[in-house]
Amino acid sequence: MTYAAELIDKVDTNDFKFVASAKTTFKAYQQKLEVFAYYSYVSDEFGDRAELTEDFLATGHGVAIEVES
């Protein structure tokens, strides 16, 4: 299991973006699965740069779960 956290603060406006994630790999029915889940919060006024990040869902609170095989 791998955990990560990221906090980005816009110093001029104090708007911020926060992401906490977890990633793990396991086998199910002889198939290797990778599961990646994350929670994110992006201030409404953070700006266009938030949309350029790969973990951007929307402004406000968001949760995503990705499964790859």
PDB file with SEQRES, HELIX, SHEET and CRYST1 records, atoms N, CA, C and O in Angstrom:
SEQRES   1 A   69  MET THR TYR ALA ALA GLU LEU ILE ASP LYS VAL ASP THR          
SEQRES   2 A   69  ASN ASP PHE LYS PHE VAL ALA SER ALA LYS THR THR PHE          
SEQRES   3 A   69  LYS ALA TYR GLN GLN LYS LEU GLU VAL PHE ALA TYR TYR          
SEQRES   4 A   69  SER TYR VAL SER ASP GLU PHE GLY ASP ARG ALA GLU LEU          
SEQRES   5 A   69  THR GLU ASP PHE LEU ALA THR GLY HIS GLY VAL ALA ILE          
SEQRES   6 A   69  GLU VAL GLU SER                                              
HELIX    1 AA1 ASP A   48  LEU A   52  5                                   5    
SHEET    1 AA1 4 THR A   2  LYS A  10  0                                        
SHEET    2 AA1 4 ASP A  15  ALA A  28 -1                                        
SHEET    3 AA1 4 GLN A  31  VAL A  42 -1                                        
SHEET    4 AA1 4 GLY A  60  GLU A  68 -1                                        
CRYST1    1.000    1.000    1.000  90.00  90.00  90.00 P 1           1          
ATOM      1  N   MET A   1       0.853  -1.172   0.000  1.00  0.00           N  
ATOM      2  CA  MET A   1       0.000   0.000   0.000  1.00  0.00           C  
ATOM      3  C   MET A   1       0.892   1.226   0.000  1.00  0.00           C  
ATOM      4  O   MET A   1       1.866   1.311   0.748  1.00  0.00           O  
ATOM      5  N   THR A   2       0.535   2.179  -0.862  1.00  0.00           N  
ATOM      6  CA  THR A   2       1.267   3.437  -0.948  1.00  0.00           C  
ATOM      7  C   THR A   2       0.303   4.581  -0.650  1.00  0.00           C  
ATOM      8  O   THR A   2      -0.815   4.612  -1.164  1.00  0.00           O  
ATOM      9  N   TYR A   3       0.741   5.511   0.177  1.00  0.00           N  
ATOM     10  CA  TYR A   3      -0.060   6.682   0.523  1.00  0.00           C  
ATOM     11  C   TYR A   3       0.659   7.943   0.069  1.00  0.00           C  
ATOM     12  O   TYR A   3       1.889   7.986   0.033  1.00  0.00           O  
ATOM     13  N   ALA A   4      -0.111   8.970  -0.277  1.00  0.00           N  
ATOM     14  CA  ALA A   4       0.490  10.251  -0.660  1.00  0.00           C  
ATOM     15  C   ALA A   4      -0.467  11.378  -0.284  1.00  0.00           C  
ATOM     16  O   ALA A   4      -1.679  11.182  -0.191  1.00  0.00           O  
ATOM     17  N   ALA A   5       0.100  12.553  -0.072  1.00  0.00           N  
ATOM     18  CA  ALA A   5      -0.699  13.747   0.204  1.00  0.00           C  
ATOM     19  C   ALA A   5      -0.023  14.934  -0.460  1.00  0.00           C  
ATOM     20  O   ALA A   5       1.202  14.995  -0.564  1.00  0.00           O  
ATOM     21  N   GLU A   6      -0.842  15.875  -0.907  1.00  0.00           N  
ATOM     22  CA  GLU A   6      -0.322  17.060  -1.589  1.00  0.00           C  
ATOM     23  C   GLU A   6      -1.154  18.267  -1.164  1.00  0.00           C  
ATOM     24  O   GLU A   6      -2.383  18.200  -1.118  1.00  0.00           O  
ATOM     25  N   LEU A   7      -0.485  19.354  -0.859  1.00  0.00           N  
ATOM     26  CA  LEU A   7      -1.160  20.602  -0.526  1.00  0.00           C  
ATOM     27  C   LEU A   7      -0.506  21.719  -1.324  1.00  0.00           C  
ATOM     28  O   LEU A   7       0.705  21.923  -1.248  1.00  0.00           O  
ATOM     29  N   ILE A   8      -1.318  22.440  -2.089  1.00  0.00           N  
ATOM     30  CA  ILE A   8      -0.819  23.570  -2.875  1.00  0.00           C  
ATOM     31  C   ILE A   8      -1.583  24.802  -2.417  1.00  0.00           C  
ATOM     32  O   ILE A   8      -2.814  24.809  -2.406  1.00  0.00           O  
ATOM     33  N   ASP A   9      -0.852  25.841  -2.040  1.00  0.00           N  
ATOM     34  CA  ASP A   9      -1.454  27.076  -1.549  1.00  0.00           C  
ATOM     35  C   ASP A   9      -1.062  28.227  -2.464  1.00  0.00           C  
ATOM     36  O   ASP A   9       0.117  28.421  -2.760  1.00  0.00           O  
ATOM     37  N   LYS A  10      -2.060  28.991  -2.913  1.00  0.00           N  
ATOM     38  CA  LYS A  10      -1.778  30.216  -3.676  1.00  0.00           C  
ATOM     39  C   LYS A  10      -1.551  31.324  -2.654  1.00  0.00           C  
ATOM     40  O   LYS A  10      -2.494  31.796  -2.019  1.00  0.00           O  
ATOM     41  N   VAL A  11      -0.318  31.728  -2.504  1.00  0.00           N  
ATOM     42  CA  VAL A  11       0.060  32.648  -1.441  1.00  0.00           C  
ATOM     43  C   VAL A  11      -0.659  33.996  -1.555  1.00  0.00           C  
ATOM     44  O   VAL A  11      -0.994  34.607  -0.540  1.00  0.00           O  
ATOM     45  N   ASP A  12      -0.892  34.454  -2.766  1.00  0.00           N  
ATOM     46  CA  ASP A  12      -1.503  35.777  -2.921  1.00  0.00           C  
ATOM     47  C   ASP A  12      -2.980  35.805  -2.526  1.00  0.00           C  
ATOM     48  O   ASP A  12      -3.486  36.853  -2.123  1.00  0.00           O  
ATOM     49  N   THR A  13      -3.687  34.660  -2.636  1.00  0.00           N  
ATOM     50  CA  THR A  13      -5.126  34.637  -2.332  1.00  0.00           C  
ATOM     51  C   THR A  13      -5.495  33.663  -1.216  1.00  0.00           C  
ATOM     52  O   THR A  13      -6.635  33.667  -0.751  1.00  0.00           O  
ATOM     53  N   ASN A  14      -4.557  32.835  -0.781  1.00  0.00           N  
ATOM     54  CA  ASN A  14      -4.792  31.791   0.234  1.00  0.00           C  
ATOM     55  C   ASN A  14      -5.806  30.744  -0.209  1.00  0.00           C  
ATOM     56  O   ASN A  14      -6.357  30.033   0.632  1.00  0.00           O  
ATOM     57  N   ASP A  15      -6.064  30.631  -1.503  1.00  0.00           N  
ATOM     58  CA  ASP A  15      -6.856  29.513  -2.018  1.00  0.00           C  
ATOM     59  C   ASP A  15      -5.935  28.305  -2.062  1.00  0.00           C  
ATOM     60  O   ASP A  15      -4.725  28.447  -2.233  1.00  0.00           O  
ATOM     61  N   PHE A  16      -6.509  27.113  -1.908  1.00  0.00           N  
ATOM     62  CA  PHE A  16      -5.648  25.939  -1.883  1.00  0.00           C  
ATOM     63  C   PHE A  16      -6.284  24.728  -2.555  1.00  0.00           C  
ATOM     64  O   PHE A  16      -7.484  24.679  -2.827  1.00  0.00           O  
ATOM     65  N   LYS A  17      -5.418  23.760  -2.806  1.00  0.00           N  
ATOM     66  CA  LYS A  17      -5.810  22.461  -3.358  1.00  0.00           C  
ATOM     67  C   LYS A  17      -5.163  21.402  -2.482  1.00  0.00           C  
ATOM     68  O   LYS A  17      -3.977  21.493  -2.164  1.00  0.00           O  
ATOM     69  N   PHE A  18      -5.946  20.391  -2.088  1.00  0.00           N  
ATOM     70  CA  PHE A  18      -5.437  19.310  -1.251  1.00  0.00           C  
ATOM     71  C   PHE A  18      -5.849  17.978  -1.870  1.00  0.00           C  
ATOM     72  O   PHE A  18      -6.993  17.815  -2.294  1.00  0.00           O  
ATOM     73  N   VAL A  19      -4.917  17.025  -1.922  1.00  0.00           N  
ATOM     74  CA  VAL A  19      -5.209  15.690  -2.437  1.00  0.00           C  
ATOM     75  C   VAL A  19      -4.568  14.670  -1.506  1.00  0.00           C  
ATOM     76  O   VAL A  19      -3.399  14.806  -1.145  1.00  0.00           O  
ATOM     77  N   ALA A  20      -5.331  13.643  -1.115  1.00  0.00           N  
ATOM     78  CA  ALA A  20      -4.813  12.510  -0.340  1.00  0.00           C  
ATOM     79  C   ALA A  20      -5.168  11.251  -1.118  1.00  0.00           C  
ATOM     80  O   ALA A  20      -6.308  11.087  -1.552  1.00  0.00           O  
ATOM     81  N   SER A  21      -4.185  10.352  -1.298  1.00  0.00           N  
ATOM     82  CA  SER A  21      -4.443   9.175  -2.124  1.00  0.00           C  
ATOM     83  C   SER A  21      -3.841   7.904  -1.515  1.00  0.00           C  
ATOM     84  O   SER A  21      -2.963   7.945  -0.653  1.00  0.00           O  
ATOM     85  N   ALA A  22      -4.360   6.774  -2.008  1.00  0.00           N  
ATOM     86  CA  ALA A  22      -3.854   5.459  -1.617  1.00  0.00           C  
ATOM     87  C   ALA A  22      -3.856   4.578  -2.863  1.00  0.00           C  
ATOM     88  O   ALA A  22      -4.744   4.674  -3.709  1.00  0.00           O  
ATOM     89  N   LYS A  23      -2.837   3.712  -2.958  1.00  0.00           N  
ATOM     90  CA  LYS A  23      -2.702   2.829  -4.118  1.00  0.00           C  
ATOM     91  C   LYS A  23      -2.261   1.453  -3.632  1.00  0.00           C  
ATOM     92  O   LYS A  23      -1.395   1.337  -2.764  1.00  0.00           O  
ATOM     93  N   THR A  24      -2.868   0.412  -4.203  1.00  0.00           N  
ATOM     94  CA  THR A  24      -2.486  -0.950  -3.841  1.00  0.00           C  
ATOM     95  C   THR A  24      -2.682  -1.877  -5.044  1.00  0.00           C  
ATOM     96  O   THR A  24      -3.400  -1.550  -5.989  1.00  0.00           O  
ATOM     97  N   THR A  25      -2.039  -3.014  -4.986  1.00  0.00           N  
ATOM     98  CA  THR A  25      -2.151  -4.032  -6.042  1.00  0.00           C  
ATOM     99  C   THR A  25      -2.513  -5.359  -5.384  1.00  0.00           C  
ATOM    100  O   THR A  25      -1.985  -5.700  -4.326  1.00  0.00           O  
ATOM    101  N   PHE A  26      -3.416  -6.103  -6.016  1.00  0.00           N  
ATOM    102  CA  PHE A  26      -3.768  -7.422  -5.509  1.00  0.00           C  
ATOM    103  C   PHE A  26      -4.249  -8.301  -6.656  1.00  0.00           C  
ATOM    104  O   PHE A  26      -4.466  -7.824  -7.770  1.00  0.00           O  
ATOM    105  N   LYS A  27      -4.415  -9.600  -6.368  1.00  0.00           N  
ATOM    106  CA  LYS A  27      -4.899 -10.545  -7.373  1.00  0.00           C  
ATOM    107  C   LYS A  27      -6.320 -10.976  -7.056  1.00  0.00           C  
ATOM    108  O   LYS A  27      -6.658 -11.235  -5.901  1.00  0.00           O  
ATOM    109  N   ALA A  28      -7.145 -11.051  -8.084  1.00  0.00           N  
ATOM    110  CA  ALA A  28      -8.510 -11.550  -7.969  1.00  0.00           C  
ATOM    111  C   ALA A  28      -8.770 -12.446  -9.173  1.00  0.00           C  
ATOM    112  O   ALA A  28      -8.673 -11.998 -10.315  1.00  0.00           O  
ATOM    113  N   TYR A  29      -9.094 -13.687  -8.925  1.00  0.00           N  
ATOM    114  CA  TYR A  29      -9.347 -14.648 -10.008  1.00  0.00           C  
ATOM    115  C   TYR A  29      -8.169 -14.718 -10.975  1.00  0.00           C  
ATOM    116  O   TYR A  29      -8.360 -14.671 -12.190  1.00  0.00           O  
ATOM    117  N   GLN A  30      -6.970 -14.828 -10.451  1.00  0.00           N  
ATOM    118  CA  GLN A  30      -5.737 -14.942 -11.225  1.00  0.00           C  
ATOM    119  C   GLN A  30      -5.430 -13.694 -12.059  1.00  0.00           C  
ATOM    120  O   GLN A  30      -4.587 -13.737 -12.954  1.00  0.00           O  
ATOM    121  N   GLN A  31      -6.101 -12.607 -11.772  1.00  0.00           N  
ATOM    122  CA  GLN A  31      -5.889 -11.357 -12.506  1.00  0.00           C  
ATOM    123  C   GLN A  31      -5.301 -10.315 -11.557  1.00  0.00           C  
ATOM    124  O   GLN A  31      -5.829 -10.108 -10.464  1.00  0.00           O  
ATOM    125  N   LYS A  32      -4.228  -9.666 -11.958  1.00  0.00           N  
ATOM    126  CA  LYS A  32      -3.613  -8.617 -11.149  1.00  0.00           C  
ATOM    127  C   LYS A  32      -4.411  -7.318 -11.322  1.00  0.00           C  
ATOM    128  O   LYS A  32      -4.650  -6.874 -12.445  1.00  0.00           O  
ATOM    129  N   LEU A  33      -4.814  -6.724 -10.216  1.00  0.00           N  
ATOM    130  CA  LEU A  33      -5.576  -5.480 -10.235  1.00  0.00           C  
ATOM    131  C   LEU A  33      -4.824  -4.411  -9.468  1.00  0.00           C  
ATOM    132  O   LEU A  33      -4.240  -4.680  -8.418  1.00  0.00           O  
ATOM    133  N   GLU A  34      -4.839  -3.205  -9.994  1.00  0.00           N  
ATOM    134  CA  GLU A  34      -4.257  -2.055  -9.312  1.00  0.00           C  
ATOM    135  C   GLU A  34      -5.396  -1.093  -8.988  1.00  0.00           C  
ATOM    136  O   GLU A  34      -6.150  -0.693  -9.876  1.00  0.00           O  
ATOM    137  N   VAL A  35      -5.516  -0.729  -7.728  1.00  0.00           N  
ATOM    138  CA  VAL A  35      -6.577   0.168  -7.284  1.00  0.00           C  
ATOM    139  C   VAL A  35      -5.941   1.459  -6.777  1.00  0.00           C  
ATOM    140  O   VAL A  35      -5.028   1.435  -5.952  1.00  0.00           O  
ATOM    141  N   PHE A  36      -6.433   2.573  -7.280  1.00  0.00           N  
ATOM    142  CA  PHE A  36      -5.945   3.889  -6.899  1.00  0.00           C  
ATOM    143  C   PHE A  36      -7.156   4.715  -6.496  1.00  0.00           C  
ATOM    144  O   PHE A  36      -8.072   4.895  -7.298  1.00  0.00           O  
ATOM    145  N   ALA A  37      -7.177   5.221  -5.266  1.00  0.00           N  
ATOM    146  CA  ALA A  37      -8.300   6.017  -4.783  1.00  0.00           C  
ATOM    147  C   ALA A  37      -7.770   7.329  -4.219  1.00  0.00           C  
ATOM    148  O   ALA A  37      -6.706   7.372  -3.601  1.00  0.00           O  
ATOM    149  N   TYR A  38      -8.533   8.398  -4.442  1.00  0.00           N  
ATOM    150  CA  TYR A  38      -8.096   9.665  -3.880  1.00  0.00           C  
ATOM    151  C   TYR A  38      -9.265  10.582  -3.563  1.00  0.00           C  
ATOM    152  O   TYR A  38     -10.332  10.515  -4.172  1.00  0.00           O  
ATOM    153  N   TYR A  39      -9.014  11.441  -2.582  1.00  0.00           N  
ATOM    154  CA  TYR A  39      -9.929  12.498  -2.183  1.00  0.00           C  
ATOM    155  C   TYR A  39      -9.257  13.815  -2.540  1.00  0.00           C  
ATOM    156  O   TYR A  39      -8.052  13.972  -2.341  1.00  0.00           O  
ATOM    157  N   SER A  40     -10.022  14.755  -3.061  1.00  0.00           N  
ATOM    158  CA  SER A  40      -9.436  16.055  -3.366  1.00  0.00           C  
ATOM    159  C   SER A  40     -10.379  17.169  -2.951  1.00  0.00           C  
ATOM    160  O   SER A  40     -11.601  17.018  -2.955  1.00  0.00           O  
ATOM    161  N   TYR A  41      -9.784  18.271  -2.600  1.00  0.00           N  
ATOM    162  CA  TYR A  41     -10.534  19.499  -2.355  1.00  0.00           C  
ATOM    163  C   TYR A  41      -9.817  20.623  -3.082  1.00  0.00           C  
ATOM    164  O   TYR A  41      -8.608  20.794  -2.930  1.00  0.00           O  
ATOM    165  N   VAL A  42     -10.558  21.387  -3.871  1.00  0.00           N  
ATOM    166  CA  VAL A  42     -10.004  22.529  -4.594  1.00  0.00           C  
ATOM    167  C   VAL A  42     -10.879  23.740  -4.292  1.00  0.00           C  
ATOM    168  O   VAL A  42     -12.087  23.707  -4.523  1.00  0.00           O  
ATOM    169  N   SER A  43     -10.277  24.802  -3.778  1.00  0.00           N  
ATOM    170  CA  SER A  43     -11.015  26.045  -3.511  1.00  0.00           C  
ATOM    171  C   SER A  43     -11.681  26.533  -4.791  1.00  0.00           C  
ATOM    172  O   SER A  43     -11.123  26.399  -5.880  1.00  0.00           O  
ATOM    173  N   ASP A  44     -12.872  27.096  -4.655  1.00  0.00           N  
ATOM    174  CA  ASP A  44     -13.619  27.572  -5.827  1.00  0.00           C  
ATOM    175  C   ASP A  44     -12.852  28.610  -6.635  1.00  0.00           C  
ATOM    176  O   ASP A  44     -13.003  28.673  -7.856  1.00  0.00           O  
ATOM    177  N   GLU A  45     -12.044  29.415  -5.986  1.00  0.00           N  
ATOM    178  CA  GLU A  45     -11.312  30.478  -6.667  1.00  0.00           C  
ATOM    179  C   GLU A  45      -9.852  30.113  -6.930  1.00  0.00           C  
ATOM    180  O   GLU A  45      -9.030  31.001  -7.159  1.00  0.00           O  
ATOM    181  N   PHE A  46      -9.516  28.823  -6.902  1.00  0.00           N  
ATOM    182  CA  PHE A  46      -8.118  28.422  -7.096  1.00  0.00           C  
ATOM    183  C   PHE A  46      -7.593  28.837  -8.466  1.00  0.00           C  
ATOM    184  O   PHE A  46      -6.435  29.232  -8.600  1.00  0.00           O  
ATOM    185  N   GLY A  47      -8.446  28.745  -9.477  1.00  0.00           N  
ATOM    186  CA  GLY A  47      -8.048  29.196 -10.812  1.00  0.00           C  
ATOM    187  C   GLY A  47      -7.927  28.067 -11.815  1.00  0.00           C  
ATOM    188  O   GLY A  47      -8.102  26.893 -11.486  1.00  0.00           O  
ATOM    189  N   ASP A  48      -7.622  28.449 -13.047  1.00  0.00           N  
ATOM    190  CA  ASP A  48      -7.560  27.503 -14.165  1.00  0.00           C  
ATOM    191  C   ASP A  48      -6.471  26.447 -14.009  1.00  0.00           C  
ATOM    192  O   ASP A  48      -6.589  25.354 -14.563  1.00  0.00           O  
ATOM    193  N   ARG A  49      -5.421  26.757 -13.270  1.00  0.00           N  
ATOM    194  CA  ARG A  49      -4.314  25.807 -13.134  1.00  0.00           C  
ATOM    195  C   ARG A  49      -4.762  24.483 -12.520  1.00  0.00           C  
ATOM    196  O   ARG A  49      -4.187  23.441 -12.836  1.00  0.00           O  
ATOM    197  N   ALA A  50      -5.765  24.495 -11.659  1.00  0.00           N  
ATOM    198  CA  ALA A  50      -6.271  23.267 -11.031  1.00  0.00           C  
ATOM    199  C   ALA A  50      -6.741  22.270 -12.087  1.00  0.00           C  
ATOM    200  O   ALA A  50      -6.552  21.063 -11.937  1.00  0.00           O  
ATOM    201  N   GLU A  51      -7.348  22.775 -13.148  1.00  0.00           N  
ATOM    202  CA  GLU A  51      -7.883  21.902 -14.193  1.00  0.00           C  
ATOM    203  C   GLU A  51      -6.785  21.212 -14.997  1.00  0.00           C  
ATOM    204  O   GLU A  51      -7.061  20.231 -15.687  1.00  0.00           O  
ATOM    205  N   LEU A  52      -5.562  21.694 -14.927  1.00  0.00           N  
ATOM    206  CA  LEU A  52      -4.464  21.099 -15.676  1.00  0.00           C  
ATOM    207  C   LEU A  52      -3.823  19.924 -14.947  1.00  0.00           C  
ATOM    208  O   LEU A  52      -3.003  19.218 -15.535  1.00  0.00           O  
ATOM    209  N   THR A  53      -4.171  19.697 -13.692  1.00  0.00           N  
ATOM    210  CA  THR A  53      -3.578  18.594 -12.934  1.00  0.00           C  
ATOM    211  C   THR A  53      -4.344  17.307 -13.212  1.00  0.00           C  
ATOM    212  O   THR A  53      -5.553  17.336 -13.440  1.00  0.00           O  
ATOM    213  N   GLU A  54      -3.644  16.186 -13.193  1.00  0.00           N  
ATOM    214  CA  GLU A  54      -4.270  14.912 -13.570  1.00  0.00           C  
ATOM    215  C   GLU A  54      -5.306  14.430 -12.566  1.00  0.00           C  
ATOM    216  O   GLU A  54      -6.160  13.615 -12.915  1.00  0.00           O  
ATOM    217  N   ASP A  55      -5.255  14.910 -11.333  1.00  0.00           N  
ATOM    218  CA  ASP A  55      -6.213  14.453 -10.325  1.00  0.00           C  
ATOM    219  C   ASP A  55      -7.374  15.434 -10.116  1.00  0.00           C  
ATOM    220  O   ASP A  55      -8.082  15.341  -9.113  1.00  0.00           O  
ATOM    221  N   PHE A  56      -7.575  16.371 -11.049  1.00  0.00           N  
ATOM    222  CA  PHE A  56      -8.650  17.352 -10.899  1.00  0.00           C  
ATOM    223  C   PHE A  56      -9.991  16.712 -11.252  1.00  0.00           C  
ATOM    224  O   PHE A  56     -10.147  16.140 -12.331  1.00  0.00           O  
ATOM    225  N   LEU A  57     -10.954  16.811 -10.339  1.00  0.00           N  
ATOM    226  CA  LEU A  57     -12.313  16.328 -10.603  1.00  0.00           C  
ATOM    227  C   LEU A  57     -13.258  17.505 -10.814  1.00  0.00           C  
ATOM    228  O   LEU A  57     -13.994  17.554 -11.799  1.00  0.00           O  
ATOM    229  N   ALA A  58     -13.228  18.446  -9.885  1.00  0.00           N  
ATOM    230  CA  ALA A  58     -14.049  19.653  -9.927  1.00  0.00           C  
ATOM    231  C   ALA A  58     -13.614  20.506  -8.751  1.00  0.00           C  
ATOM    232  O   ALA A  58     -12.825  20.060  -7.918  1.00  0.00           O  
ATOM    233  N   THR A  59     -14.117  21.722  -8.674  1.00  0.00           N  
ATOM    234  CA  THR A  59     -13.840  22.493  -7.473  1.00  0.00           C  
ATOM    235  C   THR A  59     -14.698  21.933  -6.339  1.00  0.00           C  
ATOM    236  O   THR A  59     -15.705  21.268  -6.581  1.00  0.00           O  
ATOM    237  N   GLY A  60     -14.295  22.205  -5.119  1.00  0.00           N  
ATOM    238  CA  GLY A  60     -14.987  21.637  -3.972  1.00  0.00           C  
ATOM    239  C   GLY A  60     -14.411  20.266  -3.647  1.00  0.00           C  
ATOM    240  O   GLY A  60     -13.257  19.973  -3.961  1.00  0.00           O  
ATOM    241  N   HIS A  61     -15.231  19.430  -3.015  1.00  0.00           N  
ATOM    242  CA  HIS A  61     -14.806  18.092  -2.600  1.00  0.00           C  
ATOM    243  C   HIS A  61     -15.040  17.083  -3.715  1.00  0.00           C  
ATOM    244  O   HIS A  61     -16.012  17.192  -4.462  1.00  0.00           O  
ATOM    245  N   GLY A  62     -14.141  16.091  -3.829  1.00  0.00           N  
ATOM    246  CA  GLY A  62     -14.310  15.027  -4.823  1.00  0.00           C  
ATOM    247  C   GLY A  62     -13.625  13.755  -4.389  1.00  0.00           C  
ATOM    248  O   GLY A  62     -12.634  13.793  -3.661  1.00  0.00           O  
ATOM    249  N   VAL A  63     -14.151  12.622  -4.835  1.00  0.00           N  
ATOM    250  CA  VAL A  63     -13.571  11.308  -4.547  1.00  0.00           C  
ATOM    251  C   VAL A  63     -13.553  10.512  -5.843  1.00  0.00           C  
ATOM    252  O   VAL A  63     -14.517  10.537  -6.608  1.00  0.00           O  
ATOM    253  N   ALA A  64     -12.452   9.806  -6.086  1.00  0.00           N  
ATOM    254  CA  ALA A  64     -12.352   8.963  -7.282  1.00  0.00           C  
ATOM    255  C   ALA A  64     -11.716   7.639  -6.909  1.00  0.00           C  
ATOM    256  O   ALA A  64     -10.850   7.575  -6.037  1.00  0.00           O  
ATOM    257  N   ILE A  65     -12.153   6.580  -7.580  1.00  0.00           N  
ATOM    258  CA  ILE A  65     -11.551   5.251  -7.436  1.00  0.00           C  
ATOM    259  C   ILE A  65     -11.309   4.721  -8.838  1.00  0.00           C  
ATOM    260  O   ILE A  65     -12.224   4.636  -9.657  1.00  0.00           O  
ATOM    261  N   GLU A  66     -10.050   4.364  -9.097  1.00  0.00           N  
ATOM    262  CA  GLU A  66      -9.669   3.848 -10.419  1.00  0.00           C  
ATOM    263  C   GLU A  66      -9.171   2.416 -10.241  1.00  0.00           C  
ATOM    264  O   GLU A  66      -8.405   2.126  -9.322  1.00  0.00           O  
ATOM    265  N   VAL A  67      -9.613   1.524 -11.129  1.00  0.00           N  
ATOM    266  CA  VAL A  67      -9.177   0.123 -11.103  1.00  0.00           C  
ATOM    267  C   VAL A  67      -8.623  -0.207 -12.470  1.00  0.00           C  
ATOM    268  O   VAL A  67      -9.283   0.006 -13.488  1.00  0.00           O  
ATOM    269  N   GLU A  68      -7.394  -0.734 -12.491  1.00  0.00           N  
ATOM    270  CA  GLU A  68      -6.769  -1.145 -13.754  1.00  0.00           C  
ATOM    271  C   GLU A  68      -6.383  -2.601 -13.665  1.00  0.00           C  
ATOM    272  O   GLU A  68      -6.065  -3.119 -12.595  1.00  0.00           O  
ATOM    273  N   SER A  69      -6.418  -3.251 -14.814  1.00  0.00           N  
ATOM    274  CA  SER A  69      -6.037  -4.650 -14.887  1.00  0.00           C  
ATOM    275  C   SER A  69      -5.053  -4.850 -16.002  1.00  0.00           C  
ATOM    276  O   SER A  69      -4.602  -5.972 -16.234  1.00  0.00           O  
TER     277      SER A  69                                                      
END                                                                             
